């Protein structure tokens, strides 16, 4: 029996992957292994240095998945700074083969990263010998989630570097099967590359899984299938996958003389034919066509079309280097156009930036911008000098044509308004019109204009006294009586706006009227926690000179706004006082009471029972927030045999057995209803008068709905009782 199991295990390893022991993973840089022929041909690595880092995430089943990340960097090495050139970068999720380590695909990941991709090589959660293809496919999607979360984490050094609108899935052997399943199920994957996909239901070769091909038939994005012509592990599986794909753009590349295991850092493995081309040549061809595919279908660079469907592919086929089959899917979907600026219906003037984006899975070949049907640009960004166009409505149309000639467009209208005849709007905030003033008075005004304000002026009795929006006026240098204050603003087009008031100077006048104070937030009776904003306003006929905010009688701010850290205060009621003083020393104030509630434990939900346990003489406190329109509060308590538990309640603070608003202390269970309870936080204490044991507490709040007499009672006990009745 042991001998039979050993043979079966060996066959499984032979037919599904490489025998893991006995080889060393290469650590050479991709730039060392391949000569850098150019930075425009996929025959060689790209222009970027390559950085390396690792990460991990836990999937929904609780398995930890390790990730190796390769990315464009300012210099090669581990955790080096990412390159900012052309960032963010499209993302490639790579699935490894059976019984192999992610580091064995370093050559592939580095090549792609050097071309401006971030490559995430994942180690499937089911281990080296994983054949759980459903889980592997889910790992691919979970890795996409992880990438999106990492990209949004501003503390992560690669944050913002991932282009989360462009995902490709790439896999080898067993990993190719996983990415095919994931591509059919996850709409975020825009294209795929399956390298030597092996599809076995068990350890014996030549038995494809029909369920997989059903899923492959559902794939609706372009893809590439690769294999070595001497592959005796995957055998005809890659051909089956290509044939099963629907009417999408698809490319089949057979690398002549290569076997199954050359997609790793190995020339051969048990159960496979010996290759007739070098490992380096196989890697060059595998990367050449992978880069061409990604550049064309993921990035949208139409210049790579020739490597997939044109003369460059034909040259390799005629030279006997590769075998190929291609199908350029029928694409009748036009590009999607989004005009980013200006917005539809906006009013514009001067230099206007017109920008738009165009998305198409076949790639965009032409983009154009028209104004009133006149072609003005063949770029997706254009700086339009609207001063050369008449004022009025104009139409902006942005167009894009994909590689198959499908045309998409979007049009908006804008109103050009370069003739500015609008005056600035001037508002004098203090002093008020008709006010009696004395001593030093602060004059304050504001001005608004759609084109912007260029200059300001304050005049008293027609004489300019300030070029600012505020002025300290010493009225003692003026005669008692009426005086005119004129405030002016001139916009960037030279339009003059103004406002004037009349005041009475009376330096014998005694001002006894305090400022009027209004607390804007929080509202009286509110429940606050964490950081709470305190804001108030104050008006005075002469002008406000100072502000104060006090909490429980202690000054905390000399401004009209304050961010209050309530966590440094005890839970319960606190008094907020806001004061404002005028130049005569008159003080106006307003006061409210709020309740601080920073407790995070023992909060009750309406109608939801909670449980606890007490020893004789001990207590436990709970709380519930009561909103407006609450017409009744019912408190129910049940406890075990040979116990006597009581209820104490108090609004705004924790009750004690001697300080409470209500109490229920009958023998056995308690059931008390409070009609029209106050708004705020109600604290409820369960106290063991006698005995030890467990209890169950339920608080049910009943609210009256606005505009009706219907009462909403959320008591779970009432619902159960009605069902029984």
FIBA-932074 format. One record per residue (C-alpha): residue in three letters; x negated, y, z. Coordinates in steps of 0.5 Angstrom, whole numbers, plus 2048, in hexadecimal, padded with zeros to 3 digits. Layout:
BEGIN
ALAXYZ/...
This chain:
BEGIN
UNK800800800/UNK7FA805802/UNK7F78037FB/UNK7FD8057F7/UNK7FE80B7FB/UNK7F780D7F9/UNK7F880C7F2/UNK7FF8107F2/UNK7FB8167F5/UNK7F68157F0/UNK7FA8157EA/UNK7FE81B7ED/UNK7F881F7ED/UNK7F681D7E6/UNK7FC81F7E3/UNK7FE8257E7/UNK7F78297E8/UNK7F08287E9/UNK7ED8247EF/UNK7EB8297F4/UNK7E58277F7/UNK7DE8277F3/UNK7DE82E7F0/UNK7DC8357F2/UNK7E083B7F1/UNK7DB8407ED/UNK7DA8477F0/UNK7D784A7EA/UNK7DB8517E8/UNK7DF8517E1/UNK7DA8567DE/UNK7D48517DF/UNK7D884B7DC/UNK7DA84F7D6/UNK7D68547D2/UNK7DA85B7D1/UNK7DB85B7CA/UNK7E08617CA/UNK7E58647CE/UNK7EB8647C9/UNK7EA85D7C7/UNK7ED8587CB/UNK7E78537C9/UNK7E48567CF/UNK7E58597D6/UNK7E88607D7/UNK7E58677D9/UNK7E78667E1/UNK7E28647E7/UNK7E685E7EB/UNK7E885F7F2/UNK7EA8597F6/UNK7EE8587FD/UNK7F2853800/UNK7F9853803/UNK7FF84F805/UNK80684F807/UNK80B84A80A/UNK811847806/UNK818847808/UNK81783F80A/UNK81184280F/UNK80B83F80A/UNK80584480A/UNK803845803/UNK7FC848801/UNK7FA84C7FC/UNK7F484E7F8/UNK7F48557F5/UNK7F08587EF/UNK7F185F7ED/UNK7EE8657E9/UNK7E88687EE/UNK7E386E7EE/UNK7DE8687EF/UNK7DE8617F0/UNK7DE85D7F6/UNK7E385C7FC/UNK7E88617FF/UNK7E58667FA/UNK7E986C7F8/UNK7EE86C7F3/UNK7ED86F7EC/UNK7F28757EB/UNK7F18757E4/UNK7F88737E0/UNK7FB8717E7/UNK7FF86E7E9/UNK7FE8677E6/UNK8028627E3/UNK80285C7E7/UNK8018547E6/UNK80384F7EA/UNK7FF8497E9/UNK8018427EB/UNK7FB83C7EC/UNK7FB8357EA/UNK7FC82F7EE/UNK7F782D7F3/UNK7F38337F2/UNK7F083A7F5/UNK7F28417F3/UNK7EB8437F3/UNK7EA83E7ED/UNK7EE8437E9/UNK7E98497EA/UNK7E78497E3/UNK7EE84A7E1/UNK7F084F7E6/UNK7EA8537E5/UNK7EA8547DE/UNK7F18567DE/UNK7F085B7E4/UNK7EA85E7E0/UNK7F08607DA/UNK7F48647DF/UNK7F885F7E3/UNK7F985D7EA/UNK7F98557EB/UNK7FC8517F1/UNK7FA84A7F1/UNK7FE8467F6/UNK7FD8407FA/UNK80383C7FA/UNK80783B800/UNK8078347FF/UNK8008327FF/UNK7FB8307FB/UNK7FF82A7F8/UNK80582E7F8/UNK80A82B7F3/UNK81082F7F6/UNK8118337F0/UNK8188367F2/UNK8148397F8/UNK80E83B7F4/UNK81283F7EF/UNK8158437F5/UNK80E8447F8/UNK80D8487F1/UNK81384C7F2/UNK81184D7FA/UNK80A8507F8/UNK80E8557F3/UNK8128577F9/UNK80B8577FD/UNK80885C7F8/UNK80E8617F8/UNK80D8617FF/UNK8068627FF/UNK8068677FA/UNK80B86B7FE/UNK80786B805/UNK803871805/UNK7FE86E80A/UNK7FC869805/UNK7F686B801/UNK7F98697FA/UNK7FF86C7FC/UNK80286F7F5/UNK7FD86C7F1/UNK8028667EF/UNK8078687E9/UNK80D8647EC/UNK8118657E5/UNK80C8607E2/UNK80B8597E4/UNK8098537E0/UNK80884C7E3/UNK8028487E1/UNK8018417E3/UNK7FD83B7E1/UNK7FF8337E1/UNK8048327E7/UNK80483A7E8/UNK80683B7E1/UNK80C8377E3/UNK80E83B7E9/UNK80D8427E5/UNK81283F7DF/UNK81783E7E5/UNK8168447E8/UNK8168487E1/UNK81D8457E0/UNK8208477E7/UNK81C84E7E8/UNK81E8547E4/UNK8188587E6/UNK8138537E2/UNK8138577DB/UNK80E8517D8/UNK80A84B7D9/UNK8048477D7/UNK80583F7D9/UNK7FE83C7D8/UNK7FE8357D7/UNK8058347DA/UNK80582D7DD/UNK80C82A7DE/UNK80D8237E2/UNK8128207E6/UNK80D81C7E9/UNK8068197E9/UNK8078167E2/UNK80581A7DC/UNK80A81B7D6/UNK81181C7DA/UNK8138237DA/UNK8188267DE/UNK81E8287DA/UNK82182D7E0/UNK81A8317DF/UNK81C8327D7/UNK8238347D9/UNK8208397DD/UNK81B83B7D7/UNK82083C7D2/UNK8238417D6/UNK81D8467D6/UNK81F84C7D3/UNK8188507D3/UNK81284F7CE/UNK80D84A7D0/UNK8068467CE/UNK80583F7CF/UNK7FD83C7CF/UNK7FA8367CF/UNK7F48327CD/UNK7F482E7C7/UNK7F18287CB/UNK7F58297D1/UNK7F78227D3/UNK7FB8247D9/UNK8008297D7/UNK8008257D0/UNK8068277CD/UNK80A82B7D2/UNK8078327D0/UNK80A8307C9/UNK81182E7CC/UNK8118357D0/UNK8108397CA/UNK8158357C6/UNK81A8367CB/UNK81983E7CC/UNK81F8417C9/UNK81F8477C4/UNK81A84B7C7/UNK81384D7C5/UNK80E8487C7/UNK8078467C5/UNK80483F7C5/UNK7FC83F7C6/UNK7F98387C5/UNK7F18397C7/UNK7EE8347C2/UNK7E982F7C6/UNK7EB8317CD/UNK7EE82D7D2/UNK7F382E7D8/UNK7EE82F7DE/UNK7EA8357DA/UNK7EF83A7DD/UNK7EB8397E3/UNK7E483A7E4/UNK7E38327E2/UNK7E282F7DB/UNK7E58297DD/UNK7E98257E2/UNK7EB81E7E3/UNK7F081B7DE/UNK7EF8207D8/UNK7EB8207D2/UNK7E48247D2/UNK7E482A7CF/UNK7E082C7C8/UNK7E08347CA/UNK7DC8377CF/UNK7E083A7D6/UNK7DE8417D4/UNK7E18407CD/UNK7E783D7D0/UNK7E88437D5/UNK7E68487D0/UNK7EC8467CB/UNK7F18457D1/UNK7F084C7D3/UNK7F084F7CC/UNK7F784D7CB/UNK7F984E7D2/UNK7F78557D2/UNK7FA8567CB/UNK8008537CD/UNK8018587D3/UNK7FE85E7D0/UNK80485D7CB/UNK80A85B7CF/UNK80885E7D6/UNK8058647D4/UNK8088657CD/UNK8018667C9/UNK8038657C2/UNK7FC8647C0/UNK7FC85D7C3/UNK80185B7BE/UNK7FC8587B9/UNK7F98547BF/UNK8008507C0/UNK8038517B9/UNK7FE8537B4/UNK7F78537B1/UNK7F38527B7/UNK7F784C7B9/UNK7F78497B2/UNK7EF84A7B2/UNK7EE8467B8/UNK7F38407B5/UNK7EF8407AE/UNK7E98407B2/UNK7EB83A7B5/UNK7EB83D7BC/UNK7F283C7BE/UNK7F88397BC/UNK7FE83E7BC/UNK80683E7BB/UNK80A8457BC/UNK8118477BC/UNK81284F7BC/UNK81984F7C0/UNK81E8537BC/UNK81F85A7C1/UNK82585E7BF/UNK8248627C6/UNK8228697C5/UNK81D86C7CA/UNK82086F7D1/UNK81F8777D1/UNK81F87B7D7/UNK81E8827D7/UNK81B8847DE/UNK81A88C7DD/UNK81E8907DC/UNK82488E7DE/UNK82B88E7DA/UNK82E8957DB/UNK8298987DE/UNK8278A07DD/UNK8208A07DA/UNK81B8A67D8/UNK8148A77D7/UNK8108A17D6/UNK81489B7D7/UNK8118947D8/UNK81588E7D4/UNK8138877D6/UNK8168817D5/UNK8158797D6/UNK8168737D1/UNK81786C7D3/UNK8178667CE/UNK81585F7CF/UNK81385F7C8/UNK80E8657C9/UNK80F86C7C7/UNK80C86E7C0/UNK80E8757BF/UNK81187B7C4/UNK8148827C1/UNK8178887C4/UNK81C88C7C1/UNK81F8937C3/UNK8258957BF/UNK82388F7BA/UNK81C8927B9/UNK81688D7BA/UNK8128917BF/UNK80D88B7C2/UNK80B8847C1/UNK8098837C8/UNK80E8827CE/UNK80C8887D1/UNK80C88F7CE/UNK80C8967D1/UNK81189A7CD/UNK8108A27CD/UNK8188A47CD/UNK8168AB7CC/UNK8168AA7C5/UNK81D8A77C5/UNK8238AB7C6/UNK8278AB7CC/UNK82D8A67CD/UNK82E89F7CC/UNK82989A7C9/UNK8288937C8/UNK82288F7CA/UNK8228887C7/UNK81D8827C8/UNK81C87C7C4/UNK8188767C4/UNK8178707BF/UNK8158697C1/UNK8108657BD/UNK8168627B9/UNK8198687B7/UNK81F8697BC/UNK8208707BE/UNK8228737C5/UNK82487A7C7/UNK82687F7CC/UNK8298867CC/UNK82A88B7D1/UNK82C8937D0/UNK8298987D4/UNK82A8A07D4/UNK8248A47D2/UNK8258AB7D6/UNK81F8AF7D5/UNK8238B67D5/UNK8238B77DD/UNK8288BC7DF/UNK82A8B97E5/UNK8288BE7EB/UNK8258BB7F2/UNK82A8BA7F7/UNK8288BE7FE/UNK82B8BC805/UNK8298C080B/UNK82A8BC811/UNK8288C1816/UNK82A8C6819/UNK8318C6817/UNK8358CB813/UNK8388D0817/UNK8348CE81D/UNK8318D3823/UNK82A8D3823/UNK8248D5828/UNK81D8D5829/UNK8198D0825/UNK81E8CC820/UNK81C8C681B/UNK81E8C6814/UNK81F8C0811/UNK8228BE80A/UNK8218B8805/UNK8218B87FD/UNK8238B27F8/UNK8228B27F1/UNK8228AC7EC/UNK81C8AF7E8/UNK8188B17EF/UNK8178B77F3/UNK8118BB7F1/UNK8118C17F6/UNK8158C47FC/UNK8178CB7FF/UNK81A8CD805/UNK81C8D5805/UNK81F8D980B/UNK8238DF809/UNK8208DE802/UNK8198DE804/UNK8158D7803/UNK8128D580A/UNK8108CE808/UNK80E8C9802/UNK8108C3806/UNK8178BF808/UNK8168C280F/UNK8158C8813/UNK8148CB81A/UNK8188D181A/UNK8168D6820/UNK81D8DA820/UNK81A8DF825/UNK8168E381F/UNK81D8E481C/UNK8238E881E/UNK8298E5821/UNK82F8E481D/UNK8308E0816/UNK82A8DE812/UNK82A8D980C/UNK8268D380B/UNK8258D1804/UNK8228CA802/UNK8208C87FB/UNK81D8C27F7/UNK81A8C27F0/UNK81A8BC7EC/UNK8148B97E7/UNK8188BC7E2/UNK8198C37E5/UNK8208C37E7/UNK8218C77EE/UNK8268C47F3/UNK8288C87F9/UNK82C8C87FF/UNK82D8CE804/UNK8308CF80B/UNK8328D5810/UNK8308D5817/UNK8308DA81D/UNK82A8DC820/UNK82B8DE828/UNK8268DD82C/UNK82A8DF832/UNK82E8D9831/UNK82E8D3836/UNK82F8CD832/UNK8338C8837/UNK8358C3832/UNK8318BC832/UNK8308B882B/UNK8358B3829/UNK8328AC82A/UNK8358A6826/UNK83289F827/UNK83289B820/UNK82F895823/UNK830890826/UNK837891828/UNK83A89182F/UNK83B88A832/UNK83788782D/UNK83388182E/UNK82B88282C/UNK82587D82C/UNK81E87D82A/UNK81C884826/UNK822889826/UNK82288F823/UNK825895827/UNK82789B822/UNK82B8A2824/UNK82C8A8820/UNK82D8AF824/UNK8308B6821/UNK82F8BD824/UNK8328C4821/UNK82B8C7822/UNK8268C0821/UNK8248BA825/UNK81D8BB828/UNK81C8B482C/UNK81E8AD82C/UNK81E8A8832/UNK8208A0832/UNK82189D839/UNK82289683B/UNK825895842/UNK82389C844/UNK81C89B841/UNK81989F83B/UNK81789B836/UNK8168A0830/UNK8168A782E/UNK8198A6827/UNK8208A5824/UNK81E89D823/UNK81B898827/UNK81A890826/UNK81B88D82C/UNK81888782E/UNK81E884832/UNK81987D834/UNK816881839/UNK81D88383D/UNK82187E841/UNK82787B83E/UNK82D87F840/UNK83088683F/UNK82C88C83E/UNK82D89383D/UNK82B897837/UNK82B89F837/UNK8298A4831/UNK8278AB833/UNK8268B182E/UNK8248B8831/UNK8258BF82D/UNK8208C582D/UNK8248C8833/UNK8238C1837/UNK82A8BF837/UNK82A8B7837/UNK82F8B3834/UNK8308AB835/UNK8348A5833/UNK83389E837/UNK835897835/UNK835890839/UNK83288A835/UNK831883837/UNK82A880836/UNK82A879834/UNK824875833/UNK82586F836/UNK824869830/UNK827863834/UNK82D861837/UNK831865832/UNK838862832/UNK83C86182B/UNK84486382B/UNK84785C82C/UNK84185882C/UNK840854832/UNK839854835/UNK83784F83B/UNK83284F841/UNK83084C847/UNK83084F84E/UNK82D84D855/UNK83184E85B/UNK83185685D/UNK82D858856/UNK83085C850/UNK82F85D849/UNK831864845/UNK83486483E/UNK83686A83A/UNK83B86C834/UNK83B872830/UNK843875830/UNK84487982A/UNK84A87E829/UNK85187C828/UNK85087682D/UNK857875830/UNK85586F835/UNK84F86B838/UNK85086483A/UNK84B86183E/UNK84C85983F/UNK847855844/UNK84784D845/UNK842849849/UNK84184284C/UNK84483F851/UNK842841858/UNK840848856/UNK84384F857/UNK840854852/UNK84385B852/UNK84386084D/UNK84186884E/UNK84186D849/UNK83E874848/UNK83E879842/UNK83787C841/UNK833878846/UNK832872849/UNK83787084E/UNK83586D855/UNK83A86A85A/UNK83B87085E/UNK83B875858/UNK83F873852/UNK84587684E/UNK84986F84E/UNK849869851/UNK84C862851/UNK84B85D856/UNK850858857/UNK84F850858/UNK84D84C852/UNK84D85084B/UNK84E85784A/UNK85285B845/UNK853862845/UNK855867840/UNK85386F840/UNK85887383C/UNK855879838/UNK84E87883A/UNK84987E839/UNK84587F833/UNK83D87D835/UNK839877837/UNK83D87283C/UNK83986E841/UNK83C868844/UNK838864849/UNK83A85D84B/UNK83885B852/UNK838855856/UNK83C85685C/UNK83B84F85E/UNK83884885B/UNK833847855/UNK83584584E/UNK837847847/UNK83C84C844/UNK83F84F83E/UNK84185683D/UNK845859837/UNK846861836/UNK84C862831/UNK84D86A82F/UNK85386B82B/UNK853871827/UNK859875824/UNK85887681C/UNK85887D819/UNK85F87F817/UNK863879819/UNK865876820/UNK86286F81E/UNK85D86D823/UNK857869821/UNK856863827/UNK84F85F825/UNK85085B82B/UNK84E854829/UNK85285182F/UNK85885482C/UNK857851825/UNK85684A828/UNK85D84B82D/UNK86184D827/UNK85E847823/UNK860842829/UNK867846829/
